[in-house]
Amino acid sequence: MEYHPPSLIRRGKNFYVQITIPDELRLDFKNQKQIQKSTLTSDKKIAEQRQHSIAAQVYAKFDEALSKPTLELAKKLQILAGVPEKFEDSDWLSVEKEDHAGRLLQIASSRLSSFKDLSQNPLKVNIKVKPLFPKGVPRTTLTEIQKKHKKFIAERLQKRRALNSMEKSIEKNESSISITPDPTQISQLEKTLDEFTATYLPQKVFGYKISQLMEIYFNQRDFNRLKTEGDKRKSISRLITFSGDLYIKEVDKVLANQFFMHVGKTRANATLKKDRSSLKLLFEFAEEMGWIDLNPFANINLRNKGKASIETVTFTSGQLKSLFTLEMPEKHRLCLSLLAATGARLDEIALLKWSDIQTDSETGIVYLDLTDPSTPRKNKRSKRRVPLPSLNLLSSKSEDRMFDYRIDADGKAQNAASRALMKFVRQVRVSDERLVVHSLRHTFRDMLRAVETPEDIADAIMGHTPSHEGGKYGAGHSLSTMLKYMNQVDLNFLSNK
């Protein structure tokens, strides 16, 4: 249960911490609506420092009040099962309560099993008791008789002890009495045992909580990028915020649909699809481990859910001209020029080293070598060679990186580069349109279409995975073939300055 946050109020000279008592606990606090505890100081800064510890003490009392029904449940189970071991109230409030609960559960379960066995095989007691050891039997024979009867006596003794705490029904016949437990009490014990297990050892009933499953899942998964893991954690955290940290067996398809309907009120359909993918993988892992029977996030229909995505638009010819006439540092101009002239991804350009600018020995074509295995790439087709059009884009050269955009923990520089370049893009866009740095890539693809570049050649230039199966084989198109179409693209806007 989430408690009300504390507030600091002034009464007389001193400050007090005030906390509202939850409705369901007010009977335990004499129907008070609020608790006020003095900080014993008139200094507000000191009072604020003491506020959290005082609030923690009050919340501990709330916890204790909430635990009372469960204390009664533990005592009830002890009585019904006839457990002789003495448990103190503090055992069910301490950090070791799961250990105590496990022990009581084991004893009570054993007793329940004995009671059920007695229901099927009643304890019979002979009415006429004959002497166990007749007179005149030699001592050696007497010892053998004792051994034979030892096991029999122990078994009967165990059943009689089990019956001590239960109501009994007794049937008499001419020679013996049959004793069986009351079936109503067996049913009560079984029900109480289930309630106790669900309360004190919920993991035995419901399995892991969502947060616990998340940590187990991420501990055994190795994501290539921290951002990928971070995005998936955000999706799972959104579910926990919506539903609470439920046990995974409590999550069903109805709740999953309610979650997406709720999130869809404020987020785009594309975000919902990412959340679905993350949650589907998480619960698929739980299903594979045998912790749940069915994946609640499989086959969830997101059609007509979520806000419509705002599509990224392309630059108009006027906006391109305006962009490259703006005053800006040369490094930003060079980065934007390479993006506009090659259609490469922002991260591919932002991470370039001067050594990535190569010249083909056979054709003399200058190209970007994006095949370095140590540099993170989006996919296999991203590792490619991209010709540079016949423009004087590279005025200087050194041994280090071409740009000094900050590299993050994933080895990427696109976030820092985007922040630096967007201030220029914003100056040429209409306020309500989604024109971003990535729009230069979209724009270049349209320029290739305008000069009737074949789809497979455009894919090779852009680093896209081919749409048809045949395009996935072979070494790909030559630099000269790609440059033939790239040189037909009108890049005159780059020389406006």
Secondary structure, 3 states (H helix, E strand, C coil): CCCCCCEEEEECCEEEEEEECCHHHHHHHCCCCEEEEECCCCCHHHHHHHHHHHHHHHHHHHHHHHHHHHHHHHHHHHHHHCCCCCCCHHHHCCCCHHHHHHHHHHHHHHHHHHHHHHHHCCEEEECCCCCCCCCCCCHHHHHHHHHHHHHHHHHHHHHHHHHCCCCEEEEECCCEEEEEECHHHHHHHHHHHHHHHHHHCHHHHHCCEHHHHHHHHHHHCCCCCHHHHHHHHHHHHHHHHHHCCCEHHHCCHHHHHHHHHHHCCCCEHHHHHHHHHHHHHHHHHHHHCCCCCCCCCCCCCCCCCCECCCCECCCCHHHHHHHCCCCCCHHHHHHHHHHHHHCCCHHHHHCCEHHHEEECCCCCCEEEECCCCCCCCCCHHHCCEEECCCCCCCCCCCCCECCCCCCCCCCCCHHHHHHHHHHHHCCCCCCCCECCCCHHHHHHHHHHHHCCCCHHHHHHHHCCCCCCHHHHCCCCCCHHHHHHHHCCCCCHHHHCC
